[in-house]
Amino acid sequence: MTLLDWISAALLTVGAVFFLAGTVGLLRFPDVYTRLHALTKIDNLGLGFTVLGLLVRVESAAEALKLVMIWGLALAAGATLAYLIASGALERKLATDRLPGAEP
């Protein structure tokens, strides 16, 4: 294996670990807000490391641009959906007693 293979494998492994941590957070955290945090932050890091691991292996700039565009679209979609879910949960007053500064 070449050095690029090792770098790519290391980045892909780090990405998989972040995805695993996000999944554990989704299953273990108590409310919708902390679950959203795990999904949007940790999974975006996992996707970032995965894309970086794949960028090491691409052979053309067009392929690299496609990977970066997919990453950007996933970031935008994740942030938008997290906002919509959180605002819907706030409207329905789901677990607002756990939020700092929330009225009883």
SULTA-V545270 format. One record per backbone hydrogen bond with DSSP energy under -0.5 kcal/mol. CO is the residue of the C=O (numbers start at 0). NH is the residue of the N-H. Records with the same first field share a line. If there is no record, write none. Layout:
# SULTA-V545270
CO=NH  NH
This chain:
# SULTA-V545270
1=5
2=6
3=7
4=8
5=9
6=10
7=11
8=12
9=13
10=14
11=15
12=16
13=17
14=18
15=19
16=20
17=21
18=22
19=23
20=24
21=25
22=26
23=27
24=28
30=34
31=35
32=36
33=37
34=38
35=39
36=40  41
37=41  42
39=43
40=44
41=45
42=46
43=47
44=48
45=49
46=50
47=51
48=52
49=53
50=54
51=55
53=56  57
59=63
60=64
61=65
62=66
63=67
64=68
65=69
66=70
67=71
68=72
69=73
70=74
71=75
72=76
73=77
74=78
75=79
76=80
77=81
78=82
79=83
80=84
81=85
82=86
83=87
84=88
85=89
86=90
87=91
88=93
89=92
92=94  95
94=97
95=98
98=101
